[in-house]
Amino acid sequence: MNRPPGPHTAFDAPSVDTVPWVPPIADQFTEPWWQACRERRLLVRACATCGRTHFPPRPACPHCWSDQVSWHQVTGLGSLYTYSVVRENDLAPFGASLPYVPAIVALDEGPRLMTSIVDSSSLTIAVDARVEVVFVDRGDWTFPAFRIA
Amino acid sequence: MVVPRRVAVVGAGLSDLGRVDDKTELQLHQQAIRRAVADAGLTRDDIDGLCSTGTGVLSPIEVAEYVGLSQRLRHVESSTVGGSTWEFMSRHAASAIALGLVDVVVLSYASTTRADLKRGVRTSNLSFGARDNQQFDAPFGHTLVSKYAMAAQRHMAQYGTTIEQLAEVAVSARANAADNPEAYYRDPITIDDVLSSRPIADPLTKLQCCIRSDGGGAVVLAAEDRARDLAKAPVWILGTGEAVSHVTMSEWPDFTESPCVRSGRDAFAQAGVTPADIDVCQLYDSFTITVLLTLEGLGFCPPGEAGRFVEGGTLRIGGGLPTNTDGGGLSACHPGMRGMFLIVEAVRQLRGESAARQVADARLACVNGTGGWMSSASTMILGVD
C-alpha cells in the first residue's frame, strides 16, 4: 500500500465512542438520508436518465439535470481516497479529541464522501486502503464513519 | 465596434505590514490605496473603479465610502472566491477597461488576521456552517489545513512525492525572504527544521503552512492611453484566466489537480507565451502542496513531477524558476488572504524595484492565485516593454 514517509507520530484513529463530530443542519430533502443512517443504510442518489450516481444529494441530477433521480442504497464498501490526521483544531468539540482522521472515501458505487476513520491503527491507514462503513450514534443523529476493512 | 484597449498595472502599494496592532482593516485599505495611487502618479480624481473585499457587510461599498470614492465609481466589484479574488478582479477590471467602460480601477485588500487572533476576537480555525452540502462535510471537523493536507497525502501516494520535496518549498520561500526587509520571517531554515516543526495536519507541519500576519495592499489598473505617461513604466496585463472547482471536498474531482489547469491554459493562450518563457513566478503558497499543484497545473512541469522540479532550489532567486521572490505567504506576508500581494510583488520585480531580491532581466511574470481549499484559481501573465 502507498504509505508516504513523513513526520507522523504513531496514533490510533479514535474509537466509535470518542470520534469527534458536530450535528449537521439537515433539511426536508436530506432528512431521508439521515434517517437511513439511523437504520444502518447508506444512500446516494441515482439518476434514471443518465445512469450516474452522485453525492452530496440533490433533487435533480448535477450531471444531466434530469429530475428522474432517486435514493439508492450502497454497500458501504469503498477505498480510502485520501485522509489527514488533525493534530490541532481550536474549534469545539474537535480540540478535545485530537488526533482524529478526517478522510475522503470513494464508494465502490462511484461517489465520494467526507467521513472520519475510526477504530483503526495508524499502521493500516493508507491511501487506497479498503474501508467499510461503521454507523455511529450520537443523540438524535447517526453518521457514517469508516474503518479499515 | 469597440476596439479593445490594452491594460496595464500602473501603480502598486503596500500598507503597514507584519505586526499592525494600531490600525483597523479599513484604515489599512486607505493607506494602501493612497500609496498605490501615488505610486502611479495619479490622484483620487482619476479613479473611476474600485474592486475590494474581505471586510464587513457590503464591501466594497464600505471601502469606497471610507476612501471617499463612492459617489464617483462606475465599476465596482467584490468577487468572493477566496485568496485568488484579486486575480479574478484584475481579469474583470481589465475586461471593463479594455471595453472602455472605465479608465482607472483600484483593487485593494487589508486584513488584521494576526492582531485579531492576538486580541482573541477570532479563532484560529473557522467554521463555514453546516447547511446544504456542508451538512455532509462540516460535521467531521476537517480543518482548512487538513483539506490541503489531504491533497498532499494523495499526491505523495499517487506520485511518490516526498515530505522532503514538500519541505523544500518552505525552505526556498524562507531563502527568498532573507533579502526582503518587509518579510515577517527572514532567518534561514532547513528541511529538517520544516519536518521537525509542530505537526498540524499530517503530513503538513507548521512551517509548511502560511504565516498569519497583518497588512494590506492595492494596485491600480489603467487603459493604455493613460498608462503611457504615468510615473512608472506600465506592467502590461498580457493574459488572464479564471476557474473554479469545489466547496465540498468530496466534489473535488482530482486532489492532485488545481483548477489553475484551466485558468492557466486561458491566460497563457491569451498572452501567446508558454511557461518556458516566464522569468519569475508569484504562486499562492497557502501551504507547500499548493505550490506543487500549481506548478503542475500551469505546465511548468508534468503532473506528478513538481516534487522533483523544486529540488535543489529551483524556486529560489537565482534558481531555474524564481518563485515567491518576497518570501511568499510561507515566510513574508499572509494577512488572511494573499492574492493582492502576489500582484504587488510581480509588479515590483518587472519594474526592477526589488533591490537585493531582484530577479535579473525579469520581463515576463506569471501570477497564480488560489482560493478557498483549491476551490478557485486565477492566472495572470504580466510583462514589460
Interface residues (C-beta under 8 A of the other chain):
Chain A: N2 R3 P4 P5 G6 P7 H8 T9 P20 W21 V22 P23 P24 I25 A26 D27 T30 F55 P56 Y81 T82 Y83 S84 V85 V86 R87 E88 N89 D90 L91 F94 Y100 P102 A103 I104 P111 R112 L113 M114 T115 S116 A126 V127 D128 F143
Chain B: T123 S124 N125 S127 G129 A130 R131 D132 N133 Q134 Q135 F136 D137 A138 P139 F140 G141 H142 T143 V145 S146 K147 A149 M150 A151 Q153 R154 M156 A157 Q158 T161 T162 I163 L195 S196 R198 P199 I200 A201 D202 P203 L204 T205 T248 M249 S250 E251 F255
